[in-house]
Amino acid sequence: MIEIQCTQCKTFIARYTGSGELDLMFLDSVIKPNSLADLKSSSKADLPNLVCNECGRKLGKPTADETGRLAYKMIKSSFRKKGIIKAMTTSPHTSWR
């Protein structure tokens, strides 16, 4: 899980399930905010550009992959991502000795 922030003003943009490079931010993987997650039921034509609510910087353009999943094509250097660790969760891969 990662948190996406605007590089210009450090404002929170989204919480997203995923890792690695963030070329496409799929709307069905957005956890927060609800206003962004709810856009997954829109059409590509109805999607606005992804902009920072605080400073107005453009962060992404609406797109869809070959299967029709709605996403934002993220603009490199307009955002930063930060990994989030789930505190105190047990993993089935952890061996307790």
Jmol script that loads the backbone (N, CA, C; Angstrom):
load data "model"
ATOM      1  N   MET A   1       0.851  -1.167   0.000  1.00  0.00           N
ATOM      2  CA  MET A   1       0.000   0.000   0.000  1.00  0.00           C
ATOM      3  C   MET A   1       0.900   1.234   0.000  1.00  0.00           C
ATOM      4  N   ILE A   2       0.526   2.215  -0.805  1.00  0.00           N
ATOM      5  CA  ILE A   2       1.316   3.436  -0.872  1.00  0.00           C
ATOM      6  C   ILE A   2       0.412   4.659  -0.713  1.00  0.00           C
ATOM      7  N   GLU A   3       1.038   5.739  -0.292  1.00  0.00           N
ATOM      8  CA  GLU A   3       0.356   7.021  -0.188  1.00  0.00           C
ATOM      9  C   GLU A   3       0.971   7.930  -1.236  1.00  0.00           C
ATOM     10  N   ILE A   4       0.133   8.643  -1.962  1.00  0.00           N
ATOM     11  CA  ILE A   4       0.589   9.531  -3.025  1.00  0.00           C
ATOM     12  C   ILE A   4       0.413  10.966  -2.558  1.00  0.00           C
ATOM     13  N   GLN A   5       1.480  11.768  -2.745  1.00  0.00           N
ATOM     14  CA  GLN A   5       1.459  13.170  -2.335  1.00  0.00           C
ATOM     15  C   GLN A   5       1.906  14.046  -3.497  1.00  0.00           C
ATOM     16  N   CYS A   6       1.447  15.277  -3.515  1.00  0.00           N
ATOM     17  CA  CYS A   6       1.894  16.276  -4.480  1.00  0.00           C
ATOM     18  C   CYS A   6       3.339  16.655  -4.134  1.00  0.00           C
ATOM     19  N   THR A   7       4.224  16.713  -5.120  1.00  0.00           N
ATOM     20  CA  THR A   7       5.615  17.087  -4.825  1.00  0.00           C
ATOM     21  C   THR A   7       5.755  18.587  -4.551  1.00  0.00           C
ATOM     22  N   GLN A   8       4.850  19.372  -5.072  1.00  0.00           N
ATOM     23  CA  GLN A   8       4.961  20.816  -4.904  1.00  0.00           C
ATOM     24  C   GLN A   8       4.574  21.278  -3.506  1.00  0.00           C
ATOM     25  N   CYS A   9       3.446  20.770  -2.977  1.00  0.00           N
ATOM     26  CA  CYS A   9       2.959  21.270  -1.684  1.00  0.00           C
ATOM     27  C   CYS A   9       2.819  20.178  -0.621  1.00  0.00           C
ATOM     28  N   LYS A  10       3.164  18.936  -0.962  1.00  0.00           N
ATOM     29  CA  LYS A  10       3.134  17.786  -0.034  1.00  0.00           C
ATOM     30  C   LYS A  10       1.725  17.404   0.434  1.00  0.00           C
ATOM     31  N   THR A  11       0.698  17.823  -0.283  1.00  0.00           N
ATOM     32  CA  THR A  11      -0.675  17.496   0.071  1.00  0.00           C
ATOM     33  C   THR A  11      -0.979  16.036  -0.250  1.00  0.00           C
ATOM     34  N   PHE A  12      -1.731  15.370   0.627  1.00  0.00           N
ATOM     35  CA  PHE A  12      -2.171  13.996   0.408  1.00  0.00           C
ATOM     36  C   PHE A  12      -3.087  13.962  -0.809  1.00  0.00           C
ATOM     37  N   ILE A  13      -2.820  13.027  -1.717  1.00  0.00           N
ATOM     38  CA  ILE A  13      -3.650  12.863  -2.909  1.00  0.00           C
ATOM     39  C   ILE A  13      -4.481  11.592  -2.817  1.00  0.00           C
ATOM     40  N   ALA A  14      -3.828  10.453  -2.520  1.00  0.00           N
ATOM     41  CA  ALA A  14      -4.558   9.187  -2.497  1.00  0.00           C
ATOM     42  C   ALA A  14      -3.799   8.132  -1.716  1.00  0.00           C
ATOM     43  N   ARG A  15      -4.536   7.141  -1.233  1.00  0.00           N
ATOM     44  CA  ARG A  15      -3.975   5.912  -0.682  1.00  0.00           C
ATOM     45  C   ARG A  15      -4.328   4.820  -1.675  1.00  0.00           C
ATOM     46  N   TYR A  16      -3.335   4.021  -2.054  1.00  0.00           N
ATOM     47  CA  TYR A  16      -3.448   3.134  -3.199  1.00  0.00           C
ATOM     48  C   TYR A  16      -2.866   1.770  -2.868  1.00  0.00           C
ATOM     49  N   THR A  17      -3.556   0.708  -3.277  1.00  0.00           N
ATOM     50  CA  THR A  17      -2.996  -0.623  -3.094  1.00  0.00           C
ATOM     51  C   THR A  17      -2.164  -0.940  -4.323  1.00  0.00           C
ATOM     52  N   GLY A  18      -0.910  -1.141  -4.122  1.00  0.00           N
ATOM     53  CA  GLY A  18       0.004  -1.421  -5.214  1.00  0.00           C
ATOM     54  C   GLY A  18       1.420  -1.129  -4.777  1.00  0.00           C
ATOM     55  N   SER A  19       2.339  -1.395  -5.652  1.00  0.00           N
ATOM     56  CA  SER A  19       3.745  -1.118  -5.367  1.00  0.00           C
ATOM     57  C   SER A  19       4.474  -0.939  -6.682  1.00  0.00           C
ATOM     58  N   GLY A  20       5.741  -0.639  -6.597  1.00  0.00           N
ATOM     59  CA  GLY A  20       6.541  -0.471  -7.802  1.00  0.00           C
ATOM     60  C   GLY A  20       6.302   0.869  -8.462  1.00  0.00           C
ATOM     61  N   GLU A  21       6.648   0.946  -9.743  1.00  0.00           N
ATOM     62  CA  GLU A  21       6.449   2.179 -10.499  1.00  0.00           C
ATOM     63  C   GLU A  21       4.964   2.484 -10.591  1.00  0.00           C
ATOM     64  N   LEU A  22       4.647   3.739 -10.622  1.00  0.00           N
ATOM     65  CA  LEU A  22       3.250   4.148 -10.680  1.00  0.00           C
ATOM     66  C   LEU A  22       3.017   4.911 -11.979  1.00  0.00           C
ATOM     67  N   ASP A  23       3.035   4.177 -13.097  1.00  0.00           N
ATOM     68  CA  ASP A  23       2.746   4.802 -14.383  1.00  0.00           C
ATOM     69  C   ASP A  23       1.250   5.022 -14.526  1.00  0.00           C
ATOM     70  N   LEU A  24       0.485   3.991 -14.163  1.00  0.00           N
ATOM     71  CA  LEU A  24      -0.968   4.081 -14.185  1.00  0.00           C
ATOM     72  C   LEU A  24      -1.503   3.877 -12.770  1.00  0.00           C
ATOM     73  N   MET A  25      -2.363   4.773 -12.332  1.00  0.00           N
ATOM     74  CA  MET A  25      -3.024   4.611 -11.043  1.00  0.00           C
ATOM     75  C   MET A  25      -4.464   4.181 -11.338  1.00  0.00           C
ATOM     76  N   PHE A  26      -4.726   2.881 -11.154  1.00  0.00           N
ATOM     77  CA  PHE A  26      -6.048   2.338 -11.447  1.00  0.00           C
ATOM     78  C   PHE A  26      -7.046   2.767 -10.376  1.00  0.00           C
ATOM     79  N   LEU A  27      -8.198   3.248 -10.807  1.00  0.00           N
ATOM     80  CA  LEU A  27      -9.200   3.764  -9.871  1.00  0.00           C
ATOM     81  C   LEU A  27      -9.782   2.674  -8.983  1.00  0.00           C
ATOM     82  N   ASP A  28      -9.814   1.422  -9.466  1.00  0.00           N
ATOM     83  CA  ASP A  28     -10.365   0.361  -8.625  1.00  0.00           C
ATOM     84  C   ASP A  28      -9.389  -0.081  -7.534  1.00  0.00           C
ATOM     85  N   SER A  29      -8.173   0.484  -7.530  1.00  0.00           N
ATOM     86  CA  SER A  29      -7.200   0.191  -6.475  1.00  0.00           C
ATOM     87  C   SER A  29      -7.017   1.348  -5.505  1.00  0.00           C
ATOM     88  N   VAL A  30      -7.769   2.439  -5.709  1.00  0.00           N
ATOM     89  CA  VAL A  30      -7.707   3.596  -4.807  1.00  0.00           C
ATOM     90  C   VAL A  30      -8.563   3.307  -3.581  1.00  0.00           C
ATOM     91  N   ILE A  31      -7.970   3.497  -2.395  1.00  0.00           N
ATOM     92  CA  ILE A  31      -8.691   3.275  -1.140  1.00  0.00           C
ATOM     93  C   ILE A  31      -9.285   4.582  -0.621  1.00  0.00           C
ATOM     94  N   LYS A  32      -8.474   5.622  -0.602  1.00  0.00           N
ATOM     95  CA  LYS A  32      -8.905   6.941  -0.136  1.00  0.00           C
ATOM     96  C   LYS A  32      -8.370   7.982  -1.094  1.00  0.00           C
ATOM     97  N   PRO A  33      -8.994   9.086  -1.261  1.00  0.00           N
ATOM     98  CA  PRO A  33     -10.275   9.518  -0.714  1.00  0.00           C
ATOM     99  C   PRO A  33     -11.432   8.889  -1.493  1.00  0.00           C
ATOM    100  N   ASN A  34     -12.575   8.842  -0.878  1.00  0.00           N
ATOM    101  CA  ASN A  34     -13.742   8.242  -1.511  1.00  0.00           C
ATOM    102  C   ASN A  34     -14.135   8.964  -2.797  1.00  0.00           C
ATOM    103  N   SER A  35     -13.924  10.263  -2.840  1.00  0.00           N
ATOM    104  CA  SER A  35     -14.287  11.029  -4.041  1.00  0.00           C
ATOM    105  C   SER A  35     -13.504  10.541  -5.262  1.00  0.00           C
ATOM    106  N   LEU A  36     -12.278  10.118  -5.059  1.00  0.00           N
ATOM    107  CA  LEU A  36     -11.468   9.585  -6.158  1.00  0.00           C
ATOM    108  C   LEU A  36     -11.817   8.127  -6.439  1.00  0.00           C
ATOM    109  N   ALA A  37     -12.006   7.339  -5.394  1.00  0.00           N
ATOM    110  CA  ALA A  37     -12.359   5.927  -5.561  1.00  0.00           C
ATOM    111  C   ALA A  37     -13.711   5.774  -6.253  1.00  0.00           C
ATOM    112  N   ASP A  38     -14.644   6.689  -6.016  1.00  0.00           N
ATOM    113  CA  ASP A  38     -15.970   6.599  -6.603  1.00  0.00           C
ATOM    114  C   ASP A  38     -15.982   6.885  -8.107  1.00  0.00           C
ATOM    115  N   LEU A  39     -14.908   7.433  -8.632  1.00  0.00           N
ATOM    116  CA  LEU A  39     -14.836   7.716 -10.067  1.00  0.00           C
ATOM    117  C   LEU A  39     -14.717   6.453 -10.912  1.00  0.00           C
ATOM    118  N   LYS A  40     -14.453   5.301 -10.287  1.00  0.00           N
ATOM    119  CA  LYS A  40     -14.280   4.062 -11.043  1.00  0.00           C
ATOM    120  C   LYS A  40     -15.548   3.654 -11.779  1.00  0.00           C
ATOM    121  N   SER A  41     -16.701   4.186 -11.379  1.00  0.00           N
ATOM    122  CA  SER A  41     -17.948   3.862 -12.074  1.00  0.00           C
ATOM    123  C   SER A  41     -18.269   4.876 -13.179  1.00  0.00           C
ATOM    124  N   SER A  42     -17.373   5.822 -13.419  1.00  0.00           N
ATOM    125  CA  SER A  42     -17.556   6.819 -14.473  1.00  0.00           C
ATOM    126  C   SER A  42     -17.107   6.247 -15.813  1.00  0.00           C
ATOM    127  N   SER A  43     -17.282   7.022 -16.848  1.00  0.00           N
ATOM    128  CA  SER A  43     -16.708   6.666 -18.150  1.00  0.00           C
ATOM    129  C   SER A  43     -15.428   7.472 -18.331  1.00  0.00           C
ATOM    130  N   LYS A  44     -14.567   7.033 -19.240  1.00  0.00           N
ATOM    131  CA  LYS A  44     -13.297   7.727 -19.460  1.00  0.00           C
ATOM    132  C   LYS A  44     -13.540   9.174 -19.883  1.00  0.00           C
ATOM    133  N   ALA A  45     -14.564   9.394 -20.677  1.00  0.00           N
ATOM    134  CA  ALA A  45     -14.862  10.744 -21.147  1.00  0.00           C
ATOM    135  C   ALA A  45     -15.277  11.676 -20.012  1.00  0.00           C
ATOM    136  N   ASP A  46     -15.854  11.113 -18.942  1.00  0.00           N
ATOM    137  CA  ASP A  46     -16.320  11.928 -17.816  1.00  0.00           C
ATOM    138  C   ASP A  46     -15.246  12.190 -16.769  1.00  0.00           C
ATOM    139  N   LEU A  47     -14.100  11.500 -16.870  1.00  0.00           N
ATOM    140  CA  LEU A  47     -13.054  11.668 -15.865  1.00  0.00           C
ATOM    141  C   LEU A  47     -12.346  13.010 -16.032  1.00  0.00           C
ATOM    142  N   PRO A  48     -12.218  13.777 -14.955  1.00  0.00           N
ATOM    143  CA  PRO A  48     -11.437  15.014 -15.031  1.00  0.00           C
ATOM    144  C   PRO A  48      -9.948  14.691 -14.909  1.00  0.00           C
ATOM    145  N   ASN A  49      -9.095  15.651 -15.224  1.00  0.00           N
ATOM    146  CA  ASN A  49      -7.663  15.489 -14.944  1.00  0.00           C
ATOM    147  C   ASN A  49      -7.474  15.368 -13.445  1.00  0.00           C
ATOM    148  N   LEU A  50      -6.447  14.650 -13.034  1.00  0.00           N
ATOM    149  CA  LEU A  50      -6.125  14.536 -11.611  1.00  0.00           C
ATOM    150  C   LEU A  50      -5.255  15.735 -11.242  1.00  0.00           C
ATOM    151  N   VAL A  51      -5.770  16.574 -10.370  1.00  0.00           N
ATOM    152  CA  VAL A  51      -5.039  17.775  -9.948  1.00  0.00           C
ATOM    153  C   VAL A  51      -4.999  17.837  -8.425  1.00  0.00           C
ATOM    154  N   CYS A  52      -3.975  18.489  -7.903  1.00  0.00           N
ATOM    155  CA  CYS A  52      -3.848  18.691  -6.462  1.00  0.00           C
ATOM    156  C   CYS A  52      -4.908  19.696  -6.010  1.00  0.00           C
ATOM    157  N   ASN A  53      -5.657  19.341  -4.971  1.00  0.00           N
ATOM    158  CA  ASN A  53      -6.696  20.233  -4.458  1.00  0.00           C
ATOM    159  C   ASN A  53      -6.122  21.480  -3.809  1.00  0.00           C
ATOM    160  N   GLU A  54      -4.870  21.400  -3.361  1.00  0.00           N
ATOM    161  CA  GLU A  54      -4.267  22.517  -2.634  1.00  0.00           C
ATOM    162  C   GLU A  54      -3.626  23.538  -3.573  1.00  0.00           C
ATOM    163  N   CYS A  55      -2.743  23.080  -4.473  1.00  0.00           N
ATOM    164  CA  CYS A  55      -1.987  24.016  -5.311  1.00  0.00           C
ATOM    165  C   CYS A  55      -2.408  24.005  -6.784  1.00  0.00           C
ATOM    166  N   GLY A  56      -3.246  23.038  -7.187  1.00  0.00           N
ATOM    167  CA  GLY A  56      -3.736  22.998  -8.559  1.00  0.00           C
ATOM    168  C   GLY A  56      -2.799  22.350  -9.564  1.00  0.00           C
ATOM    169  N   ARG A  57      -1.718  21.757  -9.095  1.00  0.00           N
ATOM    170  CA  ARG A  57      -0.765  21.115 -10.002  1.00  0.00           C
ATOM    171  C   ARG A  57      -1.403  19.894 -10.664  1.00  0.00           C
ATOM    172  N   LYS A  58      -1.184  19.746 -11.973  1.00  0.00           N
ATOM    173  CA  LYS A  58      -1.706  18.596 -12.706  1.00  0.00           C
ATOM    174  C   LYS A  58      -0.847  17.377 -12.412  1.00  0.00           C
ATOM    175  N   LEU A  59      -1.500  16.282 -11.972  1.00  0.00           N
ATOM    176  CA  LEU A  59      -0.792  15.066 -11.574  1.00  0.00           C
ATOM    177  C   LEU A  59      -1.008  13.899 -12.527  1.00  0.00           C
ATOM    178  N   GLY A  60      -2.126  13.874 -13.230  1.00  0.00           N
ATOM    179  CA  GLY A  60      -2.408  12.748 -14.110  1.00  0.00           C
ATOM    180  C   GLY A  60      -3.507  13.039 -15.112  1.00  0.00           C
ATOM    181  N   LYS A  61      -3.505  12.234 -16.193  1.00  0.00           N
ATOM    182  CA  LYS A  61      -4.508  12.355 -17.251  1.00  0.00           C
ATOM    183  C   LYS A  61      -5.355  11.090 -17.282  1.00  0.00           C
ATOM    184  N   PRO A  62      -6.659  11.209 -17.531  1.00  0.00           N
ATOM    185  CA  PRO A  62      -7.519  10.025 -17.565  1.00  0.00           C
ATOM    186  C   PRO A  62      -7.162   9.110 -18.736  1.00  0.00           C
ATOM    187  N   THR A  63      -7.227   7.810 -18.470  1.00  0.00           N
ATOM    188  CA  THR A  63      -6.964   6.807 -19.500  1.00  0.00           C
ATOM    189  C   THR A  63      -7.648   5.511 -19.102  1.00  0.00           C
ATOM    190  N   ALA A  64      -7.546   4.520 -19.950  1.00  0.00           N
ATOM    191  CA  ALA A  64      -8.058   3.178 -19.656  1.00  0.00           C
ATOM    192  C   ALA A  64      -7.092   2.174 -20.277  1.00  0.00           C
ATOM    193  N   ASP A  65      -6.936   1.030 -19.625  1.00  0.00           N
ATOM    194  CA  ASP A  65      -6.060   0.012 -20.197  1.00  0.00           C
ATOM    195  C   ASP A  65      -6.829  -0.778 -21.264  1.00  0.00           C
ATOM    196  N   GLU A  66      -6.177  -1.783 -21.832  1.00  0.00           N
ATOM    197  CA  GLU A  66      -6.798  -2.542 -22.924  1.00  0.00           C
ATOM    198  C   GLU A  66      -8.046  -3.319 -22.500  1.00  0.00           C
ATOM    199  N   THR A  67      -8.199  -3.575 -21.211  1.00  0.00           N
ATOM    200  CA  THR A  67      -9.401  -4.269 -20.732  1.00  0.00           C
ATOM    201  C   THR A  67     -10.506  -3.298 -20.323  1.00  0.00           C
ATOM    202  N   GLY A  68     -10.237  -1.995 -20.370  1.00  0.00           N
ATOM    203  CA  GLY A  68     -11.242  -1.000 -20.025  1.00  0.00           C
ATOM    204  C   GLY A  68     -11.187  -0.494 -18.596  1.00  0.00           C
ATOM    205  N   ARG A  69     -10.194  -0.951 -17.813  1.00  0.00           N
ATOM    206  CA  ARG A  69     -10.056  -0.448 -16.428  1.00  0.00           C
ATOM    207  C   ARG A  69      -9.655   1.018 -16.465  1.00  0.00           C
ATOM    208  N   LEU A  70     -10.409   1.838 -15.753  1.00  0.00           N
ATOM    209  CA  LEU A  70     -10.122   3.267 -15.714  1.00  0.00           C
ATOM    210  C   LEU A  70      -8.907   3.547 -14.836  1.00  0.00           C
ATOM    211  N   ALA A  71      -8.102   4.502 -15.261  1.00  0.00           N
ATOM    212  CA  ALA A  71      -6.878   4.833 -14.542  1.00  0.00           C
ATOM    213  C   ALA A  71      -6.486   6.273 -14.851  1.00  0.00           C
ATOM    214  N   TYR A  72      -5.494   6.730 -14.113  1.00  0.00           N
ATOM    215  CA  TYR A  72      -4.850   7.997 -14.429  1.00  0.00           C
ATOM    216  C   TYR A  72      -3.424   7.708 -14.854  1.00  0.00           C
ATOM    217  N   LYS A  73      -3.019   8.243 -16.005  1.00  0.00           N
ATOM    218  CA  LYS A  73      -1.625   8.169 -16.431  1.00  0.00           C
ATOM    219  C   LYS A  73      -0.909   9.261 -15.656  1.00  0.00           C
ATOM    220  N   MET A  74      -0.058   8.835 -14.717  1.00  0.00           N
ATOM    221  CA  MET A  74       0.574   9.774 -13.800  1.00  0.00           C
ATOM    222  C   MET A  74       1.725  10.518 -14.480  1.00  0.00           C
ATOM    223  N   ILE A  75       1.858  11.789 -14.164  1.00  0.00           N
ATOM    224  CA  ILE A  75       2.925  12.632 -14.708  1.00  0.00           C
ATOM    225  C   ILE A  75       4.118  12.528 -13.775  1.00  0.00           C
ATOM    226  N   LYS A  76       5.209  12.008 -14.298  1.00  0.00           N
ATOM    227  CA  LYS A  76       6.409  11.814 -13.480  1.00  0.00           C
ATOM    228  C   LYS A  76       6.871  13.154 -12.911  1.00  0.00           C
ATOM    229  N   SER A  77       7.393  13.125 -11.725  1.00  0.00           N
ATOM    230  CA  SER A  77       7.907  14.262 -10.952  1.00  0.00           C
ATOM    231  C   SER A  77       6.805  15.199 -10.437  1.00  0.00           C
ATOM    232  N   SER A  78       5.533  14.895 -10.687  1.00  0.00           N
ATOM    233  CA  SER A  78       4.468  15.729 -10.143  1.00  0.00           C
ATOM    234  C   SER A  78       3.951  15.167  -8.817  1.00  0.00           C
ATOM    235  N   PHE A  79       4.360  13.933  -8.492  1.00  0.00           N
ATOM    236  CA  PHE A  79       3.886  13.286  -7.276  1.00  0.00           C
ATOM    237  C   PHE A  79       5.027  12.501  -6.657  1.00  0.00           C
ATOM    238  N   ARG A  80       4.869  12.190  -5.375  1.00  0.00           N
ATOM    239  CA  ARG A  80       5.796  11.278  -4.707  1.00  0.00           C
ATOM    240  C   ARG A  80       4.977  10.224  -4.020  1.00  0.00           C
ATOM    241  N   LYS A  81       5.569   9.063  -3.878  1.00  0.00           N
ATOM    242  CA  LYS A  81       4.862   7.978  -3.212  1.00  0.00           C
ATOM    243  C   LYS A  81       5.634   7.546  -1.991  1.00  0.00           C
ATOM    244  N   LYS A  82       4.879   7.149  -0.997  1.00  0.00           N
ATOM    245  CA  LYS A  82       5.457   6.751   0.279  1.00  0.00           C
ATOM    246  C   LYS A  82       4.810   5.442   0.681  1.00  0.00           C
ATOM    247  N   GLY A  83       5.612   4.449   1.008  1.00  0.00           N
ATOM    248  CA  GLY A  83       5.087   3.160   1.434  1.00  0.00           C
ATOM    249  C   GLY A  83       4.464   3.254   2.812  1.00  0.00           C
ATOM    250  N   ILE A  84       3.393   2.505   3.027  1.00  0.00           N
ATOM    251  CA  ILE A  84       2.703   2.467   4.313  1.00  0.00           C
ATOM    252  C   ILE A  84       2.800   1.052   4.843  1.00  0.00           C
ATOM    253  N   ILE A  85       3.189   0.919   6.086  1.00  0.00           N
ATOM    254  CA  ILE A  85       3.283  -0.392   6.723  1.00  0.00           C
ATOM    255  C   ILE A  85       2.058  -0.576   7.599  1.00  0.00           C
ATOM    256  N   LYS A  86       1.389  -1.698   7.444  1.00  0.00           N
ATOM    257  CA  LYS A  86       0.240  -1.995   8.294  1.00  0.00           C
ATOM    258  C   LYS A  86       0.766  -2.417   9.664  1.00  0.00           C
ATOM    259  N   ALA A  87       0.453  -1.655  10.665  1.00  0.00           N
ATOM    260  CA  ALA A  87       0.969  -1.906  12.010  1.00  0.00           C
ATOM    261  C   ALA A  87       0.291  -3.107  12.655  1.00  0.00           C
ATOM    262  N   MET A  88       1.094  -3.940  13.257  1.00  0.00           N
ATOM    263  CA  MET A  88       0.622  -5.044  14.081  1.00  0.00           C
ATOM    264  C   MET A  88      -0.293  -6.033  13.353  1.00  0.00           C
ATOM    265  N   THR A  89      -0.031  -6.289  12.083  1.00  0.00           N
ATOM    266  CA  THR A  89      -0.817  -7.299  11.392  1.00  0.00           C
ATOM    267  C   THR A  89       0.008  -8.571  11.321  1.00  0.00           C
ATOM    268  N   THR A  90      -0.645  -9.687  11.473  1.00  0.00           N
ATOM    269  CA  THR A  90       0.064 -10.961  11.401  1.00  0.00           C
ATOM    270  C   THR A  90       0.088 -11.429   9.949  1.00  0.00           C
ATOM    271  N   SER A  91       1.122 -12.096   9.595  1.00  0.00           N
ATOM    272  CA  SER A  91       1.290 -12.606   8.255  1.00  0.00           C
ATOM    273  C   SER A  91       1.311 -14.126   8.302  1.00  0.00           C
ATOM    274  N   PRO A  92       0.684 -14.783   7.364  1.00  0.00           N
ATOM    275  CA  PRO A  92       0.745 -16.256   7.343  1.00  0.00           C
ATOM    276  C   PRO A  92       2.144 -16.762   7.027  1.00  0.00           C
ATOM    277  N   HIS A  93       3.017 -15.874   6.555  1.00  0.00           N
ATOM    278  CA  HIS A  93       4.376 -16.259   6.205  1.00  0.00           C
ATOM    279  C   HIS A  93       5.354 -16.064   7.358  1.00  0.00           C
ATOM    280  N   THR A  94       4.876 -15.532   8.460  1.00  0.00           N
ATOM    281  CA  THR A  94       5.727 -15.283   9.610  1.00  0.00           C
ATOM    282  C   THR A  94       5.763 -16.530  10.499  1.00  0.00           C
ATOM    283  N   SER A  95       6.945 -16.908  10.873  1.00  0.00           N
ATOM    284  CA  SER A  95       7.093 -18.067  11.735  1.00  0.00           C
ATOM    285  C   SER A  95       7.391 -17.576  13.149  1.00  0.00           C
ATOM    286  N   TRP A  96       6.521 -17.904  14.098  1.00  0.00           N
ATOM    287  CA  TRP A  96       6.742 -17.510  15.491  1.00  0.00           C
ATOM    288  C   TRP A  96       7.439 -18.644  16.213  1.00  0.00           C
ATOM    289  N   ARG A  97       8.591 -18.361  16.776  1.00  0.00           N
ATOM    290  CA  ARG A  97       9.372 -19.399  17.448  1.00  0.00           C
ATOM    291  C   ARG A  97       9.406 -19.166  18.927  1.00  0.00           C
TER     292      ARG A  97
END
end "model"
wireframe off; spacefill off
backbone 0.3
color backbone group
